[in-house]
Amino acid sequence: MGGRYCFVDVGLGMALLCVILSHGSALGCASSSERGGIYALRGDTESNIRRLGIANVRADQATLLLDFFLPVAVRVEARPQSTGPWPEPWVDYSPAGDAGRHFEIELSPLSPRTVYEYRFRIVNGMLVEADPRGTGLSFRTPSTSAPSEDSPAVSACALVISDTQGSSFTEVLGELEALRTDVDFVLSLGDQVAIEAATTPEAQELAYLDYLLGPLSTLTSHVPLMATVGNHDVGNWYPEVGRAQALSIYAQHLVLPENGPSTAPPESVYSFDWEALHVAVLDSTGPGATPGLTFVDENQLAWLSDDLAAAEGRWRIVALHHMVQGWETADTPAPVEWFHVENYERVHEAFVAAGVDLVLGGHRHSYNVFVRDGVRYVTFPTASRDQVLFGRYGAANWHNRGGEEGTLDRAVSGVFGYATLCGDETALTLDLTAYDARFSGRAPVPTAPVVFTR
């Protein structure tokens, strides 16, 4: 950690963030008018910026995440979006005290439903005011109040990806980046990295920076990244990794809400609101009674019941990595139980009792929509061509059996892509963009938007 931080209101609709290093001396709130140009994260170590992201965005605060290749001192400014120039001149100064590689900088107080622009300077270095594609750095805050008859829910959109698993997803990265000002948050449904491929804690940390957070920085410099824990994030089936260590690294780099049950590892179970959407995230990677299988424990389900009871007026959405319903039956020789949680019937019962509207999951690397007892289960394909499953684990586009109205006739396998999920007070619309992995380049697979109504 580079230090602790304070946010100072200096009037005129502007706020100034000062960096206070660990020994307590302030670096100050000044800089220079020098322009350092637009940084580039894709392999550009000269900029020294490894990751840039906005996290934990709420109506009254947000967290700016910065990672660097080499230790630096930084200072940050943020203000409500304006067409006017930033105050000039800035005054150069030299940092006092230790510099750092990793910073979590709290921006507060903020106002609800407001677009903020921000910029930061690497002290005695370049000034960063735009993302690598030239768009000014900005983010927006959500509302504070819950929807009601007098105040209907405001629409919100999520960008959904899954199972990047430490592989390149450059084929869709440009499309993801193009959505950076159109969506409110990114939701990654687990297996962000392949933690078992990293043999040391240092390598495991770099797996997040180099294969997920760095490449996504153009996107996450505008919208927060939310995530679920996947089996490859914690090393299920790879005891040499160490589950506790892997979860610690996961929490350190993703920086997620910490409002889950006290029995769960930090940031593995949590919930958040964004306008019409309430999203509860569960950890489906706990070791099950059967070796090799996972489950969702009762503490999480009890917490979920209480959490969703307070989500009146919003869509109740649950996200977890493993499947609960909608896997293939005898159509494939792969072990079916590897794809779903061991206690899937108990979890489904809890979802029905809690009034869950929609369940989002990954793990299967295929696209499917399955409806049971009014709960819609959507499984997402991988975002990376490298992680498309063929052969024993890929299976064909299996028939869904026993699903209610709204269930797809067949699942869609052998594809990679992403989806947007948008909701207002009356409907949720899921729009999948998928590409056939059997062909070089991006060969689109036609899929119709799916609309869920109350």
N, C-alpha and C positions, 0 to 999 in steps of 0.2 A: 504494500500500500504506500502511495506517495505521501500521504499526510491527511489532515482533516481540513474541512472547508467551511466557509461561511458565505452567506449570500447577503449583500448589503443593498438596501433600497436607497438610491440616490436621487429619487424624484424624477420629474419630467417623463414619466411612463417608462423609465429604464431601471434596470437592476444590474448590479455589478458584483461579480463573484471574485472573492479574494482567496488565494491559496495560503493556508497556514500549515507550515511544515511541522513535523512531529515534535521539534523542540520548542514550538510555540511562537516563533517569530514570523511576522507576516511578510510575504514577498511584496505586497503592495498591490495597487489597483491601477497601474499605469503601464504603458507600452509605447510603441512608436508607430509612425504612419507608414512604415515599410511594408510592402506587399510581397508575400512569399510565393504567390501563385497557387494553383490548384494541386492538391496532393493526389497521388495515385497509389492505391494499396496493392494492386495486382503485381506483386514481385518487385515493387519499387522501394527498396530499402533505403534509398537516398533521402526519402521524405521522413524516415524514422518512424512513421505512424504505422502501427501494426493492426490496430482495431479502433473503430469509432462507433459508438452506439448510444442510443437513448434507452433508458430502462425505467421500470417502475413508474410509469407516467400515470399520475392521478390528477384530480381536478386542481389540487393546490401545490403539487410538487412533482419533480422528475429527477432522475439521476443520469448524469453524463458519464459514460464509460470511455476511458482512453487507455490504450496500451501502446507502448513504444518499444522499438528494438533496443535502444540505448537509453539510459537514465536521463531524464530531463526535468525541468520545472516548467509548469504551465500556469496560465491564468485565462479566465473565461469571462465573457460577457454574454448576457441574454436580455432580451427585451421583447415586448409585444411587437409583432411584425409591423414594419414601418417602411414608407417609401423614402424617408429622409435619411441623410448620411449619419453614420455613427459619429459621436463627438470626436473631434480632433483638436490639437495633436495629441498623440500618445507620447509618453516619455520613456525612453529606454532605461532599463535598470538591470543590475546584476542580481541573480538569485542569492539569497542567504540561507544556508542550511543544506540539507540533503535533497537530492532529486530522486525521482522514482520512475519505474517502468509502467506501473499500473495505478490508475486513478479512478475513484468513484466519487463524483462531485455532485452534491445535492443542490438542485436548483429550487429555491423556495424563498418567499411565498409566490405562488402562481395563481392565476385566475382561471375559473372553469371556462370551457368552450372558447379557448383563445389560441391563436397561432402565435408561437414564439419563434423568433430567429435568434441564432447564437453564433458566436465565433470564438476562437481560442488562439492564443499565441504560445508557441514553444519559446520560452524565455530566451532572449538573445538569438532567436531564430525566426522561422517564417510565421506569418499570420495565415490562419486557415479560415476561410469564409464560405467555402463551397464544397460540395461532394465531388468525387472524381469525374462526374459527368457534367459538372458546371452549375448545378442547382444550388442556390444558397441554402445553408444549413438551417433547418427549421423543424419544429414538431408542434403538435396541437394537443391540448388537454381536453378531457371529456367533461360531461356535466357532473354535477354533484347530486342532484335529486333523482329519486326513482320515478319511473313513469307512473302516471295516474290518468284518470278520466279527463282532468282539466289540463294535464300536461303530457300528451302522448309521447311515446318513446321516439327518440331521434334515431335515424338509421345509422348503422355502423357496418364496416366491412373488415374482414380478416383475410389475410393471405395465408393459405395452408400449404405446408410442405411436409415431407416425411422421409425418413430413412436415407438421409444423405450419406451417413455411415463412413465419414472420412474420405469420401470419394469426390472427384471433381463433378460439379454440376454446372459447368460453364455453358453448356448448351442451352440452358434455360435462364442463366443468371441475368442476361440482358433484359429478358422479359420481366423477371422479378424486379429488377431495378426500375424499369419503366413504370411500375405500379407504386413507387415510393410515396407519391403525394396523393394517391387514390385510395389507399387502405389505411386503417387505423392501427393495426398491429399485425405482426407475423406470428403464426402459431406453428411450431415445429413439433411433430408428433412422435419424437423419440428416435433413438439411434442416430444422434447427431454426429457421433464419431465412432470409430472402432477402437475402443480403449485397449482391447487386448493386443492390438498391433504395436502399442507403445510399451517399451520394456522398463521404463523408469518413470517416476512421478513427473520429472521435468518434461519428458517426451509426451506424457499424457496431457499435461497442460498445453503444450504447443499444438497438440492435435486440435484443440478447440480454436486456438488463435489462427492456425494456418489453414485449416480445412473447413471452418464454419464462420467464425466471427470476422476474420479478415476479409474473406470474399464477400460477405454480406454487408460490409460496412457502408456501401453506397445506399443500401436500403435502410439499415438500422440507424443511420445518422438522422433519419426522419421519423421512424416508427419503432416502437419497442418490439423485441423478440421475446415471445413467451414459448415455453417448451414443456414437454413431458419427458420423464425418464424412460429410456429404452434399454433393452437387455445388453446392447453393445456399449451403452454409456456406462454401465456398472460392471461389465465383465461377467454376466451370467454365463455359465458353462466354462469360465476361465478363472478358477479359484486363485491362480497366482496373481491376479490383478488386485484383489482386495476390494470388496464392495464399499466399505466405509471410506477408504481413500478415494475411490472413484466418485462417490457421491459428494465428497468434499470438494474435489476439483470441479465437478459439474456446477455446484452452487457458487463457487468462487468466480467462475468465468461467465455464467449466464445471468446471475444477479436477478433473481425472481422474487415475487412477494413471499412473505413469511407469515401468513395468516392461517396455516393449516393446523392439524392436530399436533399437540406437543409430543406425541409418540412417533411422529414421522421425522425422518431426517430433514434438516432445513431446506426449504425451497423445492422439495420433491412433491409435496401436496399443498395446494393453495387455490385461491379463487380470485377473480377480479371482475369488475363491471366495466363495460364500455357501451354507453348509451343503451340500445335495445338488447344488448347481449350480456348475459352473465355466464362466465366460463369457470367451471370447477375442474381442476387438474388432479388426477389420481396417479399413484405409483403402482404400476402393475408388475413390477420386477421382483417383488419379494419371493424368496424361495418357497415353493409349494411343498406339500407333503410327499409328492412323488418326485424323485430326483429328475432334474431337467425341466420341471414345470414351474410356473409362477402363479401367484394369486394376489388378490386385493384383500387386505386384512379387515377385520370387523371395525377396528378403530377408524379407519378411513370411511367406511360406509356410515358409521354413526355420525361422524363429522359432516359427511355429505348431506345427510338428511337435515341437519340443523342449518347448514349453509344454504341449501336450496330453498328452505322455508322462508328465508329472508330475501329471496330474489323475486318477490311479487312484481308482476308487470313486465319482467324481462324474459327473454327466451332462456330456458334452463339447458345449458350445454355442458356436457362432460367430455373431457379429453383424457385419453390414456393410450398407452402404446399398443398393448395386446388386444386381440379381438375378444368380444363377449358373445356376439351372435354373428351368423352369416358366413361361416367357413364352409368349405366344400365337404362333401360326405365321402362316398366310396369312389368318386371320380378320379382320385389321385392316390398314388402309392405312398405319398409323403405322410409322416405321422401327423395326423390332424391335430392331436392334442398339443403339439408344439406351437400352434398358432393362437390358441385361446388361453385365457386364464383358467387355472384348474377349477376354481369355484364359480364358473360362469353362470350357473343357474342362480346361485345366491346373489351374485352381483346384479343380474338382470332383475331379480325380485326387488332388490334395493332401489334400482333405477325406476321401476314402475311405481313403487311406493312413494318415492320422492318427487314424482311428476317430471321426470327428465324428458325433454323434448327431442334432443339430438345427442348422439354419442359419436365422437370422432376418434378414429384409431388408425394405426399404421401396421407395422410388423410383417404383414403378409405380402407387401410390395405389389399389391393388386388393388383395383378399384371395385368397390361393391356397395350396394345400398340394400339393406335388409330391414324389414319392419316387423316387430313383434310386440303385441300388447300396446300398440300405440307409440312405442319408442323406436325412433329411426336410428339405425346404426350405419355409419358410413366409414368404409375402410379406404385408405388412400394409397396410391402407388408411390414408389420412390421418386424423388426429384432427380436422381442421377441415373444415366444410362448404365453406368458400371454396376449398379446394384439391382438391375432387373433380373428376376429369377426365371431360369428356364430349367427344363429337365425335371428331376425328381421333385424339387421344391417349387418349380414354376407352375406346373399343372396346366391344364387347358382352361378355357373360360367356363368354369364349372357352373352347373345348374344350381340355382337357389331352390331350396325345398322347404315348404312350410311357411314362407313369409306372407305377410298381409299385403293389402293394396299399397302400392308404392315400392315394393321390392323389385329389383331388377330381375329379369328372366335369367340372365347369365352375368357373372362377374367378368371383369375385363383384366386380363393378365398380359404380360409381355410389353407393358408400356411404362413410360416415365413422364413426369410432369408435375403440375401444381394446380391449385384451385383457389377461387375466391368464394367466400361465404359472407353474404350481406343480409342484414336483417333490419326490419322496421317493426312497428307495432302489430302488423298483420301477417307477415310472411318472412320466411328465410329462403334465400335463393343461393343454390350451390352451382357454381359454374366451373367445370373441370377442363383444363387444357392438357391434353395427353398426346404423346408421340409414340409411334410404333418402333420398338427397339430392334426389330429385325432388319430395319433399313438404315442405311447411313444417312446422316443429316436428320432433319426434323420432318418426319412423315406424320402429319396430323391424323389422329384417330377421332372420328366424329362422335361427340357425346352431347346430348341435349342438356340444357340447364335443368336442375331439379328444384322444384318449388315445394316447400313445406309450409302448410298453413296450420293455424291453431285448431 
